[in-house]
Amino acid sequence: MSSLGSPNPFFIAGKKAYEVERSLRFNSGDSTSLTRTPSSTSNRRTYTFSFWFKLVNTGTNYMFEVGDSDANNNRLYIRIASDSAISIGERDVYRFITNQKIRDFSAWYHLVFAVDTTLSTADNRMRLYLNGEEITSFSTRNNFSQNQDTGVNRNHITNWGRSDIDSHYAGIYLAEINFIDGFQYDPSYFGQTNVITGQWNPKKYTGSYGTNGYYLNFSDNSGTTATTLGKDSSGNGNNFTPNNFSVSAGAGNDSVEDTPT
């Protein structure tokens, strides 16, 4: 209960704060993943990833990867590396390796990776944000070339929670996955700072998604199909196939109410 005279943090300026209802648990021991292969190629130069994650396993955790068994075929991945750094790579090139480490297993983190390779300023072509703040300290930074076509948004398998090439499954929770095709956005489109607590919180994204964009909120746990647990709620119908998840009651349930809110 809030104290007399102080605003309730769940009701700011008369509006109820945005609530994330569910997350999806990826259990490496069960070989869980979400997979989709786009039917057509779209914008490979401009796009934005926004998602919330919480770690379960130590070691390397691939959160996202696009590409097949050919490691040189424009593979792109986002992972937490074995040293706890955020690592983003393409083919055999490390694009970002952060000096910042992700080591709090009780915390939810919000990650935004925003790309526009058409820009003339090299450091603006790919930008990385954690909990609303841009990361600027890297042990490795290799920017995309101007107008480079990256590995995203083409007719190749897309994985959440798995690396196809390394046959590696992550131990993580994921929530509020937004992928925006055709726009480079900063975190203000997906989150905001609570004026009472100073905490970075989710907010609902209200823009367009583009051709291959999608929004995965895992709100329908009535089944483990592409139209329930893997449903794209952006309106595009870019559903993902869930692999080896369970929505049965009990400890094995992977659809949970542990969320960033």
N, C-alpha and C positions, 0 to 999 in steps of 0.2 A: 504494500500500500504506500502511495506517495504521501509525504508529509503535508500538513495544512499549508496552503498558500504556494506550494511548489507545483510546477507542471508535471503531469504524468508523462514519463518518457515514451509511453506507447501512444500518446495522443499529443502530437506537436501541432500547434496552430490549428487546433480543432479537427485535425485529420488523424485517423488511425495509421500507425506506422505500417509499412509494407511487411507482410509476413511470408516467409518461405516455409511451406508446409512439410516438405519431405526432401530427403536426400537419398542417394543410392550408394550402398556399400559395395565396393569392389574387393572381393576376397581372393587373394592370389592363389590360395590353396584350392579354390573351386574353378580356377581358370575363367573368371568372369570378364566380360568385355561387352562393349556396344560397337556394332559395325554397320557401315553403310558404304555403298559405292555409288557416287553420283552418276546419273544417266547422261550428263552432258558437262562439258567444260564451261566455266564462267570466268569471273574476274580473278586472275591469278596474281594481280599486282596490288590490289587494295582490298583489305578485309580487317576484321577485328574479332578476336576471341575474348570472351569474358566468362569467367566461371569461378565458383567457390570450391575450395578443397580442404580436406583435413586428412593428415597422414595417419596410417595405421602401421605400416611396415617401415623398418629402417632399410637402408640400401637404396638402390636405384628404383624409382617408380615412374614409369612412363604414363603420363596423364593423357596425352594425345599423340597420335602418329598418323600420318598419311603416307602411303607408299606400299609397295609389295616386296617380294623377296629379293628384288634387285636393289641393292643398297645405293646404287648410283642413279637410280631412276627418279630424281627429284623428291626423294624422301624428305619429310619435314616432321620434327617431333618437338614436344614440350615435355620436359621431365624434371623430376628432382633427382639429382645425381647421387652417387654413392657417398660423396662428401657433404651432402645436404644443400648444395648450391642449386639454384634454378638454372637449367641448361636447355638452350634451344639450339637445334642444329638442323642442317640440311645437307643431304648427301654425306660426305665426310668432312664438312666444314662446320665448326662450332660458330654459331652466330652470336649467341649470348652465353656467358657463364658469369653468374653474379658472385660478388664477394660476400653478399649477404647469404646467410644459411637459414634453412627452414628446419627447426629442431623442436618446436613446441607441438607435441602430439595431442594436446588438449584444445588447440586453437583452430578456428576456421580462418582461412586466408582467401583473399580475393585477388585474382590475377587477371590482368588485361594485357594482351599482346596485340598491338595495333600496327598495321603495315600499310604503307603506300610507297611503292618503289618508284613512282613517277616523280617524286619530289626532288628538287635540285640539291637540297641540303642533305648530306649523307646520313647524319644522325637523326633526321626526322623520318627516314624511310621505315624504320622499325623502332618502336618504343614499347617499353615494358613498365608496368605499374603494379605495385603490390599494396593492397589496402588503401587505395586512393592516391598513393604517392609514387611519383616516377622514380624508378631505379636508375641511378647514374654511375654507380660504382661497379665495375666489371673487371674480372681477371682476364676475360677475353671478350672482344667485341669486333665482329666482322660484319659491316653493313652490307645489305643487298646492293648490287649495282643498280644504277638508274634504269628504270623500265624493265627490270628483271622479272621474268615469269617464274614464280616460286612453285613449290610442290602442291599448293593448296588449290582446291576448286577444279579438279580434273577427274577423269574417269578412272580413278584408282581407289582401292579400299581405304576407308577412313576408320580409325580405331579410337575409342576412348577406353583407357584402362589397360591397354595392351600394346606391345611392340610386336608387329608381325615378323620383322627381320630377326630380332633377338629372341623371339618366343618367350617374352617376359611379360608377366602379369603383375599389375600393381596391387598394393594394399592401401586403398584410400577410400574416402567418402567424396562424392562430387554432388554439387547442387547448382541450380540456376545457370545452366550452360547456355550462353547466347553466342551464336556465330553469325556475324554480319557480313554479308557478301557485297562488296563494292563501296564500303565506307571505312575510313580510319577514325575511330572514336576514342576519346579519353574516358577515364573512369566515371566522370560525372553523369554519363548516360545510364550507368548501371548501379550507382551507389551514391550515398551521401553521408555526411558526418552528423551524428546526433548532437544537437546543440546542448543537451544536458550532460551527456556522458563523454562526449568527444570521440565516441567509437564510430568506426566506419561500418555502415550498414547497407544491405541491399536496398535497391529501389527498382520498381518495375520499368523495364525498357519499353518505350512506346513508339519507337521508330520503325522503319521498314527493314526487311531482312535480305532483300535481293534474291536472286534465282536459287542459289544453293544454301542460303542461310537457314538457320533452324534455332528453335528454343526448346530445350529439354528441361522440364521441371519435375518429372517423375511423379506427378500427382495421381496418376491412374495406376493403382497397384492391384487392380482386379484380375490381372494376368501378367504373363511374362512375354507378351508378343510385341511386335513392332507397332501395333495400334493401341497398346495399353502402356506398359512400362517404358517402351521406347518411342512413344508418340512425340512427334514434333508439334508443339503448341504455337508455332509462329503463324500457322495458316498455310504454310507452303506444302505441307504433307511430306516433308523430308524425314520420314521416320527412320529410326535405327533399330536393328535387330539385337535384342538382348540375348546374351549367351551365358547359360549356366547360373542365372540368378534364381533366387527363391523368394516368393512372397507369402509363403506359409507362415503361420503363427509360430512363435518360439525363437530360440537363439539363432536359427539359421535364416531368419527373415532379413533380406537385404534392402527392403524398402522401409526406411526408418524416419523418425521424427526428430532426429538429431540434425539440426540445421543452423545456418548462420544467425537466425533470429530466435 
